[in-house]
Amino acid sequence: MAVLLPDGAQAAAVPHPRRRGARVVQYVPFSGAAVLSRGIVGDRDGAPVVMSPIYKQAFDLRTAGASTTKRCSVPVFSARVRDGMALVGSP
């Protein structure tokens, strides 16, 4: 789910298999596109990840969004969806 934050930043609220939810910045550093809400949520070597739909980089939801290629990361925050509204926590 794509989320617009009060400061105008975009974020992607993606499900985390072991927590209530995870929120990551929508922008993908590799492509420069705001597309992580369209990414694939899954598992890579036991780690929950969200994969960019453009170049397929995986970002680990446990470790502050570190790319599995170790070249960059995206911020990850706690979040949950209640009654269709995304509630975003602190980092």
PyMOL Python script that loads the backbone (N, CA, C, O; Angstrom):
from pymol import cmd

cmd.read_pdbstr("""\
ATOM      1  N   MET A   1       0.843  -1.154   0.000  1.00  0.00           N
ATOM      2  CA  MET A   1       0.000   0.000   0.000  1.00  0.00           C
ATOM      3  C   MET A   1       0.899   1.231   0.000  1.00  0.00           C
ATOM      4  O   MET A   1       1.822   1.327   0.809  1.00  0.00           O
ATOM      5  N   ALA A   2       0.636   2.161  -0.894  1.00  0.00           N
ATOM      6  CA  ALA A   2       1.377   3.418  -0.935  1.00  0.00           C
ATOM      7  C   ALA A   2       0.765   4.379   0.079  1.00  0.00           C
ATOM      8  O   ALA A   2      -0.454   4.442   0.237  1.00  0.00           O
ATOM      9  N   VAL A   3       1.628   5.123   0.761  1.00  0.00           N
ATOM     10  CA  VAL A   3       1.200   6.022   1.824  1.00  0.00           C
ATOM     11  C   VAL A   3       1.828   7.390   1.593  1.00  0.00           C
ATOM     12  O   VAL A   3       3.011   7.481   1.266  1.00  0.00           O
ATOM     13  N   LEU A   4       1.054   8.443   1.758  1.00  0.00           N
ATOM     14  CA  LEU A   4       1.574   9.803   1.710  1.00  0.00           C
ATOM     15  C   LEU A   4       1.670  10.307   3.144  1.00  0.00           C
ATOM     16  O   LEU A   4       0.663  10.365   3.850  1.00  0.00           O
ATOM     17  N   LEU A   5       2.868  10.668   3.575  1.00  0.00           N
ATOM     18  CA  LEU A   5       3.115  11.103   4.944  1.00  0.00           C
ATOM     19  C   LEU A   5       2.843  12.598   5.087  1.00  0.00           C
ATOM     20  O   LEU A   5       2.828  13.315   4.087  1.00  0.00           O
ATOM     21  N   PRO A   6       2.629  13.083   6.313  1.00  0.00           N
ATOM     22  CA  PRO A   6       2.305  14.507   6.517  1.00  0.00           C
ATOM     23  C   PRO A   6       3.343  15.467   5.936  1.00  0.00           C
ATOM     24  O   PRO A   6       2.998  16.581   5.541  1.00  0.00           O
ATOM     25  N   ASP A   7       4.616  15.045   5.881  1.00  0.00           N
ATOM     26  CA  ASP A   7       5.646  15.939   5.331  1.00  0.00           C
ATOM     27  C   ASP A   7       5.721  15.878   3.805  1.00  0.00           C
ATOM     28  O   ASP A   7       6.582  16.519   3.203  1.00  0.00           O
ATOM     29  N   GLY A   8       4.827  15.113   3.179  1.00  0.00           N
ATOM     30  CA  GLY A   8       4.789  15.004   1.725  1.00  0.00           C
ATOM     31  C   GLY A   8       5.614  13.859   1.172  1.00  0.00           C
ATOM     32  O   GLY A   8       5.569  13.593  -0.030  1.00  0.00           O
ATOM     33  N   ALA A   9       6.366  13.173   2.023  1.00  0.00           N
ATOM     34  CA  ALA A   9       7.159  12.026   1.572  1.00  0.00           C
ATOM     35  C   ALA A   9       6.240  10.845   1.269  1.00  0.00           C
ATOM     36  O   ALA A   9       5.179  10.693   1.875  1.00  0.00           O
ATOM     37  N   GLN A  10       6.661  10.024   0.330  1.00  0.00           N
ATOM     38  CA  GLN A  10       5.923   8.805   0.012  1.00  0.00           C
ATOM     39  C   GLN A  10       6.544   7.631   0.747  1.00  0.00           C
ATOM     40  O   GLN A  10       7.749   7.611   0.998  1.00  0.00           O
ATOM     41  N   ALA A  11       5.725   6.660   1.089  1.00  0.00           N
ATOM     42  CA  ALA A  11       6.216   5.449   1.744  1.00  0.00           C
ATOM     43  C   ALA A  11       5.408   4.268   1.241  1.00  0.00           C
ATOM     44  O   ALA A  11       4.322   4.428   0.683  1.00  0.00           O
ATOM     45  N   ALA A  12       5.952   3.089   1.445  1.00  0.00           N
ATOM     46  CA  ALA A  12       5.256   1.855   1.115  1.00  0.00           C
ATOM     47  C   ALA A  12       5.021   1.102   2.413  1.00  0.00           C
ATOM     48  O   ALA A  12       5.976   0.783   3.121  1.00  0.00           O
ATOM     49  N   ALA A  13       3.779   0.816   2.735  1.00  0.00           N
ATOM     50  CA  ALA A  13       3.465  -0.001   3.909  1.00  0.00           C
ATOM     51  C   ALA A  13       3.379  -1.436   3.417  1.00  0.00           C
ATOM     52  O   ALA A  13       2.454  -1.796   2.689  1.00  0.00           O
ATOM     53  N   VAL A  14       4.337  -2.249   3.815  1.00  0.00           N
ATOM     54  CA  VAL A  14       4.376  -3.636   3.356  1.00  0.00           C
ATOM     55  C   VAL A  14       4.245  -4.558   4.561  1.00  0.00           C
ATOM     56  O   VAL A  14       4.708  -4.211   5.648  1.00  0.00           O
ATOM     57  N   PRO A  15       3.632  -5.711   4.397  1.00  0.00           N
ATOM     58  CA  PRO A  15       3.480  -6.631   5.521  1.00  0.00           C
ATOM     59  C   PRO A  15       4.804  -7.254   5.922  1.00  0.00           C
ATOM     60  O   PRO A  15       5.640  -7.559   5.072  1.00  0.00           O
ATOM     61  N   HIS A  16       4.986  -7.438   7.208  1.00  0.00           N
ATOM     62  CA  HIS A  16       6.158  -8.125   7.756  1.00  0.00           C
ATOM     63  C   HIS A  16       5.642  -9.412   8.374  1.00  0.00           C
ATOM     64  O   HIS A  16       4.723  -9.367   9.191  1.00  0.00           O
ATOM     65  N   PRO A  17       6.203 -10.555   8.012  1.00  0.00           N
ATOM     66  CA  PRO A  17       5.649 -11.827   8.483  1.00  0.00           C
ATOM     67  C   PRO A  17       5.725 -12.049   9.988  1.00  0.00           C
ATOM     68  O   PRO A  17       4.966 -12.858  10.522  1.00  0.00           O
ATOM     69  N   ARG A  18       6.615 -11.356  10.681  1.00  0.00           N
ATOM     70  CA  ARG A  18       6.774 -11.598  12.120  1.00  0.00           C
ATOM     71  C   ARG A  18       6.322 -10.443  12.999  1.00  0.00           C
ATOM     72  O   ARG A  18       6.334 -10.562  14.224  1.00  0.00           O
ATOM     73  N   ARG A  19       5.928  -9.339  12.404  1.00  0.00           N
ATOM     74  CA  ARG A  19       5.484  -8.167  13.160  1.00  0.00           C
ATOM     75  C   ARG A  19       4.171  -7.687  12.589  1.00  0.00           C
ATOM     76  O   ARG A  19       3.640  -8.281  11.650  1.00  0.00           O
ATOM     77  N   ARG A  20       3.646  -6.619  13.149  1.00  0.00           N
ATOM     78  CA  ARG A  20       2.376  -6.086  12.655  1.00  0.00           C
ATOM     79  C   ARG A  20       2.493  -5.471  11.284  1.00  0.00           C
ATOM     80  O   ARG A  20       1.526  -5.487  10.522  1.00  0.00           O
ATOM     81  N   GLY A  21       3.631  -4.936  10.949  1.00  0.00           N
ATOM     82  CA  GLY A  21       3.794  -4.324   9.639  1.00  0.00           C
ATOM     83  C   GLY A  21       5.124  -3.614   9.548  1.00  0.00           C
ATOM     84  O   GLY A  21       5.820  -3.447  10.550  1.00  0.00           O
ATOM     85  N   ALA A  22       5.468  -3.208   8.378  1.00  0.00           N
ATOM     86  CA  ALA A  22       6.708  -2.460   8.179  1.00  0.00           C
ATOM     87  C   ALA A  22       6.429  -1.354   7.184  1.00  0.00           C
ATOM     88  O   ALA A  22       5.640  -1.529   6.256  1.00  0.00           O
ATOM     89  N   ARG A  23       7.069  -0.225   7.374  1.00  0.00           N
ATOM     90  CA  ARG A  23       6.925   0.887   6.446  1.00  0.00           C
ATOM     91  C   ARG A  23       8.315   1.189   5.914  1.00  0.00           C
ATOM     92  O   ARG A  23       9.263   1.330   6.686  1.00  0.00           O
ATOM     93  N   VAL A  24       8.437   1.285   4.630  1.00  0.00           N
ATOM     94  CA  VAL A  24       9.711   1.603   4.005  1.00  0.00           C
ATOM     95  C   VAL A  24       9.527   2.800   3.090  1.00  0.00           C
ATOM     96  O   VAL A  24       8.424   3.052   2.605  1.00  0.00           O
ATOM     97  N   VAL A  25      10.586   3.525   2.857  1.00  0.00           N
ATOM     98  CA  VAL A  25      10.510   4.641   1.923  1.00  0.00           C
ATOM     99  C   VAL A  25      10.182   4.096   0.539  1.00  0.00           C
ATOM    100  O   VAL A  25      10.729   3.076   0.119  1.00  0.00           O
ATOM    101  N   GLN A  26       9.315   4.760  -0.145  1.00  0.00           N
ATOM    102  CA  GLN A  26       8.810   4.328  -1.450  1.00  0.00           C
ATOM    103  C   GLN A  26       9.881   4.394  -2.547  1.00  0.00           C
ATOM    104  O   GLN A  26       9.846   3.623  -3.506  1.00  0.00           O
ATOM    105  N   TYR A  27      10.811   5.304  -2.396  1.00  0.00           N
ATOM    106  CA  TYR A  27      11.842   5.578  -3.407  1.00  0.00           C
ATOM    107  C   TYR A  27      12.897   4.462  -3.428  1.00  0.00           C
ATOM    108  O   TYR A  27      13.400   4.064  -2.377  1.00  0.00           O
ATOM    109  N   VAL A  28      13.226   3.966  -4.612  1.00  0.00           N
ATOM    110  CA  VAL A  28      14.263   2.941  -4.775  1.00  0.00           C
ATOM    111  C   VAL A  28      15.529   3.626  -5.282  1.00  0.00           C
ATOM    112  O   VAL A  28      15.527   4.170  -6.386  1.00  0.00           O
ATOM    113  N   PRO A  29      16.619   3.612  -4.496  1.00  0.00           N
ATOM    114  CA  PRO A  29      17.834   4.314  -4.903  1.00  0.00           C
ATOM    115  C   PRO A  29      18.421   3.831  -6.229  1.00  0.00           C
ATOM    116  O   PRO A  29      19.011   4.631  -6.956  1.00  0.00           O
ATOM    117  N   PHE A  30      18.280   2.569  -6.559  1.00  0.00           N
ATOM    118  CA  PHE A  30      18.878   2.023  -7.778  1.00  0.00           C
ATOM    119  C   PHE A  30      18.229   2.582  -9.041  1.00  0.00           C
ATOM    120  O   PHE A  30      18.923   2.891 -10.009  1.00  0.00           O
ATOM    121  N   SER A  31      16.898   2.714  -9.037  1.00  0.00           N
ATOM    122  CA  SER A  31      16.188   3.153 -10.234  1.00  0.00           C
ATOM    123  C   SER A  31      15.740   4.604 -10.168  1.00  0.00           C
ATOM    124  O   SER A  31      15.469   5.217 -11.201  1.00  0.00           O
ATOM    125  N   GLY A  32      15.661   5.164  -8.958  1.00  0.00           N
ATOM    126  CA  GLY A  32      15.167   6.525  -8.798  1.00  0.00           C
ATOM    127  C   GLY A  32      13.659   6.619  -8.883  1.00  0.00           C
ATOM    128  O   GLY A  32      13.118   7.721  -8.965  1.00  0.00           O
ATOM    129  N   ALA A  33      12.967   5.495  -8.865  1.00  0.00           N
ATOM    130  CA  ALA A  33      11.511   5.480  -8.980  1.00  0.00           C
ATOM    131  C   ALA A  33      10.859   5.199  -7.624  1.00  0.00           C
ATOM    132  O   ALA A  33      11.431   4.500  -6.788  1.00  0.00           O
ATOM    133  N   ALA A  34       9.681   5.739  -7.417  1.00  0.00           N
ATOM    134  CA  ALA A  34       8.917   5.532  -6.184  1.00  0.00           C
ATOM    135  C   ALA A  34       7.962   4.358  -6.405  1.00  0.00           C
ATOM    136  O   ALA A  34       6.786   4.556  -6.711  1.00  0.00           O
ATOM    137  N   VAL A  35       8.475   3.139  -6.249  1.00  0.00           N
ATOM    138  CA  VAL A  35       7.686   1.959  -6.637  1.00  0.00           C
ATOM    139  C   VAL A  35       7.675   0.816  -5.623  1.00  0.00           C
ATOM    140  O   VAL A  35       7.130  -0.246  -5.926  1.00  0.00           O
ATOM    141  N   LEU A  36       8.253   0.987  -4.434  1.00  0.00           N
ATOM    142  CA  LEU A  36       8.327  -0.162  -3.517  1.00  0.00           C
ATOM    143  C   LEU A  36       6.958  -0.675  -3.066  1.00  0.00           C
ATOM    144  O   LEU A  36       6.841  -1.837  -2.677  1.00  0.00           O
ATOM    145  N   SER A  37       5.922   0.165  -3.110  1.00  0.00           N
ATOM    146  CA  SER A  37       4.587  -0.319  -2.742  1.00  0.00           C
ATOM    147  C   SER A  37       4.080  -1.346  -3.753  1.00  0.00           C
ATOM    148  O   SER A  37       3.152  -2.099  -3.457  1.00  0.00           O
ATOM    149  N   ARG A  38       4.674  -1.381  -4.926  1.00  0.00           N
ATOM    150  CA  ARG A  38       4.315  -2.374  -5.949  1.00  0.00           C
ATOM    151  C   ARG A  38       5.261  -3.571  -5.925  1.00  0.00           C
ATOM    152  O   ARG A  38       5.164  -4.464  -6.767  1.00  0.00           O
ATOM    153  N   GLY A  39       6.174  -3.585  -4.957  1.00  0.00           N
ATOM    154  CA  GLY A  39       7.175  -4.639  -4.874  1.00  0.00           C
ATOM    155  C   GLY A  39       6.602  -5.965  -4.388  1.00  0.00           C
ATOM    156  O   GLY A  39       5.459  -6.052  -3.940  1.00  0.00           O
ATOM    157  N   ILE A  40       7.418  -6.967  -4.491  1.00  0.00           N
ATOM    158  CA  ILE A  40       7.055  -8.315  -4.067  1.00  0.00           C
ATOM    159  C   ILE A  40       7.599  -8.532  -2.660  1.00  0.00           C
ATOM    160  O   ILE A  40       8.792  -8.348  -2.423  1.00  0.00           O
ATOM    161  N   VAL A  41       6.738  -8.920  -1.730  1.00  0.00           N
ATOM    162  CA  VAL A  41       7.151  -9.214  -0.368  1.00  0.00           C
ATOM    163  C   VAL A  41       7.379 -10.716  -0.273  1.00  0.00           C
ATOM    164  O   VAL A  41       6.534 -11.513  -0.680  1.00  0.00           O
ATOM    165  N   GLY A  42       8.531 -11.089   0.270  1.00  0.00           N
ATOM    166  CA  GLY A  42       8.838 -12.507   0.355  1.00  0.00           C
ATOM    167  C   GLY A  42       9.946 -12.791   1.338  1.00  0.00           C
ATOM    168  O   GLY A  42      10.094 -12.107   2.351  1.00  0.00           O
ATOM    169  N   ASP A  43      10.719 -13.806   1.026  1.00  0.00           N
ATOM    170  CA  ASP A  43      11.753 -14.309   1.914  1.00  0.00           C
ATOM    171  C   ASP A  43      12.999 -14.586   1.091  1.00  0.00           C
ATOM    172  O   ASP A  43      12.921 -15.182   0.017  1.00  0.00           O
ATOM    173  N   ARG A  44      14.141 -14.156   1.591  1.00  0.00           N
ATOM    174  CA  ARG A  44      15.404 -14.469   0.935  1.00  0.00           C
ATOM    175  C   ARG A  44      16.344 -14.999   2.005  1.00  0.00           C
ATOM    176  O   ARG A  44      16.746 -14.258   2.902  1.00  0.00           O
ATOM    177  N   ASP A  45      16.694 -16.271   1.919  1.00  0.00           N
ATOM    178  CA  ASP A  45      17.574 -16.920   2.895  1.00  0.00           C
ATOM    179  C   ASP A  45      17.066 -16.743   4.322  1.00  0.00           C
ATOM    180  O   ASP A  45      17.858 -16.527   5.238  1.00  0.00           O
ATOM    181  N   GLY A  46      15.767 -16.832   4.514  1.00  0.00           N
ATOM    182  CA  GLY A  46      15.174 -16.724   5.839  1.00  0.00           C
ATOM    183  C   GLY A  46      14.890 -15.310   6.297  1.00  0.00           C
ATOM    184  O   GLY A  46      14.337 -15.124   7.381  1.00  0.00           O
ATOM    185  N   ALA A  47      15.246 -14.311   5.516  1.00  0.00           N
ATOM    186  CA  ALA A  47      15.021 -12.913   5.875  1.00  0.00           C
ATOM    187  C   ALA A  47      13.810 -12.370   5.130  1.00  0.00           C
ATOM    188  O   ALA A  47      13.685 -12.586   3.925  1.00  0.00           O
ATOM    189  N   PRO A  48      12.907 -11.661   5.828  1.00  0.00           N
ATOM    190  CA  PRO A  48      11.773 -11.046   5.134  1.00  0.00           C
ATOM    191  C   PRO A  48      12.265  -9.857   4.305  1.00  0.00           C
ATOM    192  O   PRO A  48      12.987  -8.998   4.810  1.00  0.00           O
ATOM    193  N   VAL A  49      11.872  -9.815   3.042  1.00  0.00           N
ATOM    194  CA  VAL A  49      12.337  -8.764   2.140  1.00  0.00           C
ATOM    195  C   VAL A  49      11.181  -8.214   1.313  1.00  0.00           C
ATOM    196  O   VAL A  49      10.140  -8.852   1.161  1.00  0.00           O
ATOM    197  N   VAL A  50      11.394  -7.011   0.783  1.00  0.00           N
ATOM    198  CA  VAL A  50      10.538  -6.464  -0.252  1.00  0.00           C
ATOM    199  C   VAL A  50      11.450  -6.242  -1.446  1.00  0.00           C
ATOM    200  O   VAL A  50      12.544  -5.695  -1.311  1.00  0.00           O
ATOM    201  N   MET A  51      10.986  -6.675  -2.628  1.00  0.00           N
ATOM    202  CA  MET A  51      11.798  -6.578  -3.835  1.00  0.00           C
ATOM    203  C   MET A  51      11.261  -5.489  -4.751  1.00  0.00           C
ATOM    204  O   MET A  51      10.054  -5.386  -4.971  1.00  0.00           O
ATOM    205  N   SER A  52      12.160  -4.686  -5.276  1.00  0.00           N
ATOM    206  CA  SER A  52      11.796  -3.645  -6.220  1.00  0.00           C
ATOM    207  C   SER A  52      11.232  -4.286  -7.489  1.00  0.00           C
ATOM    208  O   SER A  52      11.807  -5.246  -8.001  1.00  0.00           O
ATOM    209  N   PRO A  53      10.116  -3.767  -8.000  1.00  0.00           N
ATOM    210  CA  PRO A  53       9.555  -4.338  -9.226  1.00  0.00           C
ATOM    211  C   PRO A  53      10.347  -3.976 -10.487  1.00  0.00           C
ATOM    212  O   PRO A  53      10.091  -4.541 -11.550  1.00  0.00           O
ATOM    213  N   ILE A  54      11.291  -3.057 -10.390  1.00  0.00           N
ATOM    214  CA  ILE A  54      12.030  -2.643 -11.580  1.00  0.00           C
ATOM    215  C   ILE A  54      13.269  -3.500 -11.796  1.00  0.00           C
ATOM    216  O   ILE A  54      13.344  -4.241 -12.776  1.00  0.00           O
ATOM    217  N   TYR A  55      14.243  -3.409 -10.891  1.00  0.00           N
ATOM    218  CA  TYR A  55      15.484  -4.162 -11.070  1.00  0.00           C
ATOM    219  C   TYR A  55      15.606  -5.348 -10.127  1.00  0.00           C
ATOM    220  O   TYR A  55      16.632  -6.029 -10.124  1.00  0.00           O
ATOM    221  N   LYS A  56      14.583  -5.605  -9.332  1.00  0.00           N
ATOM    222  CA  LYS A  56      14.495  -6.774  -8.444  1.00  0.00           C
ATOM    223  C   LYS A  56      15.495  -6.767  -7.290  1.00  0.00           C
ATOM    224  O   LYS A  56      15.854  -7.840  -6.803  1.00  0.00           O
ATOM    225  N   GLN A  57      15.965  -5.591  -6.828  1.00  0.00           N
ATOM    226  CA  GLN A  57      16.793  -5.571  -5.633  1.00  0.00           C
ATOM    227  C   GLN A  57      15.908  -5.905  -4.442  1.00  0.00           C
ATOM    228  O   GLN A  57      14.756  -5.476  -4.366  1.00  0.00           O
ATOM    229  N   ALA A  58      16.462  -6.675  -3.514  1.00  0.00           N
ATOM    230  CA  ALA A  58      15.727  -7.051  -2.310  1.00  0.00           C
ATOM    231  C   ALA A  58      16.213  -6.209  -1.142  1.00  0.00           C
ATOM    232  O   ALA A  58      17.418  -6.041  -0.950  1.00  0.00           O
ATOM    233  N   PHE A  59      15.273  -5.676  -0.357  1.00  0.00           N
ATOM    234  CA  PHE A  59      15.583  -4.880   0.818  1.00  0.00           C
ATOM    235  C   PHE A  59      15.088  -5.621   2.057  1.00  0.00           C
ATOM    236  O   PHE A  59      13.901  -5.931   2.169  1.00  0.00           O
ATOM    237  N   ASP A  60      15.993  -5.902   2.978  1.00  0.00           N
ATOM    238  CA  ASP A  60      15.713  -6.683   4.187  1.00  0.00           C
ATOM    239  C   ASP A  60      14.869  -5.855   5.152  1.00  0.00           C
ATOM    240  O   ASP A  60      15.264  -4.751   5.526  1.00  0.00           O
ATOM    241  N   LEU A  61      13.709  -6.377   5.558  1.00  0.00           N
ATOM    242  CA  LEU A  61      12.812  -5.661   6.450  1.00  0.00           C
ATOM    243  C   LEU A  61      13.255  -5.737   7.909  1.00  0.00           C
ATOM    244  O   LEU A  61      12.704  -5.026   8.750  1.00  0.00           O
ATOM    245  N   ARG A  62      14.240  -6.585   8.230  1.00  0.00           N
ATOM    246  CA  ARG A  62      14.730  -6.690   9.605  1.00  0.00           C
ATOM    247  C   ARG A  62      15.852  -5.711   9.889  1.00  0.00           C
ATOM    248  O   ARG A  62      16.010  -5.277  11.030  1.00  0.00           O
ATOM    249  N   THR A  63      16.628  -5.355   8.894  1.00  0.00           N
ATOM    250  CA  THR A  63      17.863  -4.605   9.115  1.00  0.00           C
ATOM    251  C   THR A  63      17.821  -3.226   8.470  1.00  0.00           C
ATOM    252  O   THR A  63      18.693  -2.873   7.676  1.00  0.00           O
ATOM    253  N   ALA A  64      16.813  -2.464   8.814  1.00  0.00           N
ATOM    254  CA  ALA A  64      16.679  -1.093   8.304  1.00  0.00           C
ATOM    255  C   ALA A  64      16.741  -1.018   6.789  1.00  0.00           C
ATOM    256  O   ALA A  64      17.267  -0.055   6.231  1.00  0.00           O
ATOM    257  N   GLY A  65      16.212  -2.024   6.128  1.00  0.00           N
ATOM    258  CA  GLY A  65      16.095  -1.979   4.681  1.00  0.00           C
ATOM    259  C   GLY A  65      17.380  -2.114   3.922  1.00  0.00           C
ATOM    260  O   GLY A  65      17.481  -1.624   2.797  1.00  0.00           O
ATOM    261  N   ALA A  66      18.382  -2.772   4.502  1.00  0.00           N
ATOM    262  CA  ALA A  66      19.646  -2.948   3.792  1.00  0.00           C
ATOM    263  C   ALA A  66      19.415  -3.793   2.553  1.00  0.00           C
ATOM    264  O   ALA A  66      18.760  -4.834   2.607  1.00  0.00           O
ATOM    265  N   SER A  67      19.949  -3.341   1.456  1.00  0.00           N
ATOM    266  CA  SER A  67      19.851  -4.088   0.221  1.00  0.00           C
ATOM    267  C   SER A  67      20.645  -5.378   0.364  1.00  0.00           C
ATOM    268  O   SER A  67      21.702  -5.390   0.994  1.00  0.00           O
ATOM    269  N   THR A  68      20.153  -6.445  -0.207  1.00  0.00           N
ATOM    270  CA  THR A  68      20.884  -7.708  -0.146  1.00  0.00           C
ATOM    271  C   THR A  68      22.161  -7.636  -0.963  1.00  0.00           C
ATOM    272  O   THR A  68      23.022  -8.508  -0.846  1.00  0.00           O
ATOM    273  N   THR A  69      22.294  -6.600  -1.795  1.00  0.00           N
ATOM    274  CA  THR A  69      23.549  -6.407  -2.517  1.00  0.00           C
ATOM    275  C   THR A  69      24.520  -5.559  -1.700  1.00  0.00           C
ATOM    276  O   THR A  69      25.662  -5.364  -2.116  1.00  0.00           O
ATOM    277  N   LYS A  70      24.085  -5.050  -0.540  1.00  0.00           N
ATOM    278  CA  LYS A  70      24.900  -4.265   0.401  1.00  0.00           C
ATOM    279  C   LYS A  70      25.362  -2.927  -0.153  1.00  0.00           C
ATOM    280  O   LYS A  70      26.249  -2.304   0.431  1.00  0.00           O
ATOM    281  N   ARG A  71      24.800  -2.470  -1.248  1.00  0.00           N
ATOM    282  CA  ARG A  71      25.231  -1.198  -1.828  1.00  0.00           C
ATOM    283  C   ARG A  71      24.481   0.001  -1.262  1.00  0.00           C
ATOM    284  O   ARG A  71      24.998   1.118  -1.306  1.00  0.00           O
ATOM    285  N   CYS A  72      23.295  -0.197  -0.741  1.00  0.00           N
ATOM    286  CA  CYS A  72      22.528   0.902  -0.180  1.00  0.00           C
ATOM    287  C   CYS A  72      21.395   0.338   0.675  1.00  0.00           C
ATOM    288  O   CYS A  72      21.235  -0.877   0.790  1.00  0.00           O
ATOM    289  N   SER A  73      20.624   1.226   1.264  1.00  0.00           N
ATOM    290  CA  SER A  73      19.500   0.772   2.078  1.00  0.00           C
ATOM    291  C   SER A  73      18.370   1.789   1.981  1.00  0.00           C
ATOM    292  O   SER A  73      18.556   2.905   1.496  1.00  0.00           O
ATOM    293  N   VAL A  74      17.211   1.386   2.445  1.00  0.00           N
ATOM    294  CA  VAL A  74      16.064   2.285   2.558  1.00  0.00           C
ATOM    295  C   VAL A  74      15.599   2.234   4.007  1.00  0.00           C
ATOM    296  O   VAL A  74      15.652   1.168   4.621  1.00  0.00           O
ATOM    297  N   PRO A  75      15.148   3.344   4.572  1.00  0.00           N
ATOM    298  CA  PRO A  75      14.692   3.341   5.959  1.00  0.00           C
ATOM    299  C   PRO A  75      13.471   2.451   6.153  1.00  0.00           C
ATOM    300  O   PRO A  75      12.604   2.379   5.282  1.00  0.00           O
ATOM    301  N   VAL A  76      13.407   1.775   7.296  1.00  0.00           N
ATOM    302  CA  VAL A  76      12.262   0.933   7.647  1.00  0.00           C
ATOM    303  C   VAL A  76      11.726   1.404   8.996  1.00  0.00           C
ATOM    304  O   VAL A  76      12.493   1.605   9.938  1.00  0.00           O
ATOM    305  N   PHE A  77      10.431   1.575   9.086  1.00  0.00           N
ATOM    306  CA  PHE A  77       9.753   1.993  10.309  1.00  0.00           C
ATOM    307  C   PHE A  77       8.636   1.011  10.599  1.00  0.00           C
ATOM    308  O   PHE A  77       8.201   0.284   9.707  1.00  0.00           O
ATOM    309  N   SER A  78       8.170   0.983  11.832  1.00  0.00           N
ATOM    310  CA  SER A  78       7.029   0.131  12.153  1.00  0.00           C
ATOM    311  C   SER A  78       5.757   0.793  11.615  1.00  0.00           C
ATOM    312  O   SER A  78       5.665   2.019  11.541  1.00  0.00           O
ATOM    313  N   ALA A  79       4.798  -0.023  11.250  1.00  0.00           N
ATOM    314  CA  ALA A  79       3.520   0.494  10.766  1.00  0.00           C
ATOM    315  C   ALA A  79       2.470  -0.593  10.888  1.00  0.00           C
ATOM    316  O   ALA A  79       2.782  -1.779  10.992  1.00  0.00           O
ATOM    317  N   ARG A  80       1.241  -0.168  10.875  1.00  0.00           N
ATOM    318  CA  ARG A  80       0.131  -1.118  10.809  1.00  0.00           C
ATOM    319  C   ARG A  80      -1.020  -0.433  10.104  1.00  0.00           C
ATOM    320  O   ARG A  80      -1.084   0.795  10.040  1.00  0.00           O
ATOM    321  N   VAL A  81      -1.918  -1.227   9.583  1.00  0.00           N
ATOM    322  CA  VAL A  81      -3.075  -0.683   8.887  1.00  0.00           C
ATOM    323  C   VAL A  81      -4.305  -1.000   9.727  1.00  0.00           C
ATOM    324  O   VAL A  81      -4.550  -2.154  10.080  1.00  0.00           O
ATOM    325  N   ARG A  82      -5.077   0.040  10.041  1.00  0.00           N
ATOM    326  CA  ARG A  82      -6.304  -0.145  10.803  1.00  0.00           C
ATOM    327  C   ARG A  82      -7.423   0.602  10.107  1.00  0.00           C
ATOM    328  O   ARG A  82      -7.321   1.805   9.866  1.00  0.00           O
ATOM    329  N   ASP A  83      -8.479  -0.103   9.789  1.00  0.00           N
ATOM    330  CA  ASP A  83      -9.639   0.487   9.116  1.00  0.00           C
ATOM    331  C   ASP A  83      -9.247   1.243   7.849  1.00  0.00           C
ATOM    332  O   ASP A  83      -9.800   2.304   7.561  1.00  0.00           O
ATOM    333  N   GLY A  84      -8.296   0.700   7.094  1.00  0.00           N
ATOM    334  CA  GLY A  84      -7.876   1.298   5.837  1.00  0.00           C
ATOM    335  C   GLY A  84      -6.911   2.463   5.974  1.00  0.00           C
ATOM    336  O   GLY A  84      -6.535   3.073   4.973  1.00  0.00           O
ATOM    337  N   MET A  85      -6.505   2.780   7.197  1.00  0.00           N
ATOM    338  CA  MET A  85      -5.577   3.891   7.420  1.00  0.00           C
ATOM    339  C   MET A  85      -4.235   3.348   7.903  1.00  0.00           C
ATOM    340  O   MET A  85      -4.193   2.510   8.803  1.00  0.00           O
ATOM    341  N   ALA A  86      -3.139   3.821   7.311  1.00  0.00           N
ATOM    342  CA  ALA A  86      -1.804   3.397   7.726  1.00  0.00           C
ATOM    343  C   ALA A  86      -1.357   4.218   8.921  1.00  0.00           C
ATOM    344  O   ALA A  86      -1.374   5.448   8.881  1.00  0.00           O
ATOM    345  N   LEU A  87      -0.954   3.529   9.994  1.00  0.00           N
ATOM    346  CA  LEU A  87      -0.434   4.178  11.191  1.00  0.00           C
ATOM    347  C   LEU A  87       1.059   3.916  11.226  1.00  0.00           C
ATOM    348  O   LEU A  87       1.483   2.769  11.363  1.00  0.00           O
ATOM    349  N   VAL A  88       1.866   4.969  11.103  1.00  0.00           N
ATOM    350  CA  VAL A  88       3.308   4.846  10.975  1.00  0.00           C
ATOM    351  C   VAL A  88       3.977   5.239  12.273  1.00  0.00           C
ATOM    352  O   VAL A  88       3.657   6.276  12.852  1.00  0.00           O
ATOM    353  N   GLY A  89       4.921   4.403  12.741  1.00  0.00           N
ATOM    354  CA  GLY A  89       5.655   4.665  13.970  1.00  0.00           C
ATOM    355  C   GLY A  89       7.004   5.315  13.704  1.00  0.00           C
ATOM    356  O   GLY A  89       7.309   5.740  12.590  1.00  0.00           O
ATOM    357  N   SER A  90       7.789   5.375  14.750  1.00  0.00           N
ATOM    358  CA  SER A  90       9.137   5.946  14.669  1.00  0.00           C
ATOM    359  C   SER A  90      10.127   4.901  14.198  1.00  0.00           C
ATOM    360  O   SER A  90       9.852   3.703  14.268  1.00  0.00           O
ATOM    361  N   PRO A  91      11.292   5.353  13.714  1.00  0.00           N
ATOM    362  CA  PRO A  91      12.315   4.379  13.289  1.00  0.00           C
ATOM    363  C   PRO A  91      12.842   3.572  14.459  1.00  0.00           C
ATOM    364  O   PRO A  91      13.704   2.712  14.278  1.00  0.00           O
TER     365      PRO A  91
END
""", "prot")
cmd.dss("prot")
cmd.show_as("cartoon", "prot")
cmd.util.cbc("prot")
cmd.orient("prot")
